[in-house]
Amino acid sequence: MPKSKNTFSSWRRRLAQRAVHAGWAWLQRTGSVTAEHPGRFRFGAMGTGTRLAFPLGTVFGEPWIHLGAHCIVGEQVTLTAGLMPDLDLGPEPILRVGDGVVLGRGSHVIADTTVTIGSDCYFGPYVYVTSTNHSYDDPHQPIGKQWPRMEPVEIGPGCWIGTGAVILPGARIGRNVVVAAGAVVRGVVPDHAVVAGAPARIVRRWTPSDGWQPPLRTPAPVPIPDGVTSDQLLALAGLDEETAAKLAELDLES
């Protein structure tokens, strides 16, 4: 026989669930870090509108971290400057992040020497950027005890870094570059390129003389015209393909 429903227990569970969700939302709002409410953190610079989401990842060396304006740093993102906390790293910033940068959840940016991320870069979740790599020159010493190699990293403005990508020491990524999910990047990547694989290789590139090579297989998306309201978009979403095609023909004729 089906068990009788305990309405009182069900009501208490729903109430507790709502309280937990409301409490967690309050923690996220209160625990986030901004220039106006930095908490215990003292970043070298933090621009207007920038927010580090709660819960934070590991953050240290913040006096040598400069964050631009209107950046979004997702939950559990690690930002570090220097090999360990409480070092004096000199007068210049070690980690520079430009304006409008988005760092996806769980990403790591490890700046033991200089790392620069240009403005308007978007990182997917779990991207790993490091200026340090393990060395294994001495076969008789544990690799973790050998002095690491360090090389500066630079990511140009306007890049998209896909989920799970790894940017290794010495990488120089140009402007408006797409790094595919899971790619492992080292060395120089020119402007307007798409790289994929491990190690990453150029799979497509744009130049003023030849355009995209190989050519793009799909047409460029058409931006939503200025002045279109959300209600109009909802109405368009409900149209069938035949009606939408007729409306498009009328628009072309006008």
Buried (B, 14 or more C-beta within 10 A) or exposed (E): EEEEEEEEEEEEEEEEEEEEEEEEEEEEEEBBBEBEEEEEBEBBBBBEBBBBBBEBBEBBBBBBBBBBBBBBBBBBBBBBBBBEEEBEBEEEBBBBBBBBBBBBBBBBBBBBBBBBBBBBBBBBBBBBBBBBBEEEEEEEEEEEEEEBBBBBBBBBBBBBBBBBBBBBBBBBBBBBBBBBBBBBBBEEBBBBBBBBEEEBEEBBBBEEEEEEEEEEEEEEEEEEEEEEEEEEEEEEEEEEEEEEEEEEEEEEEE
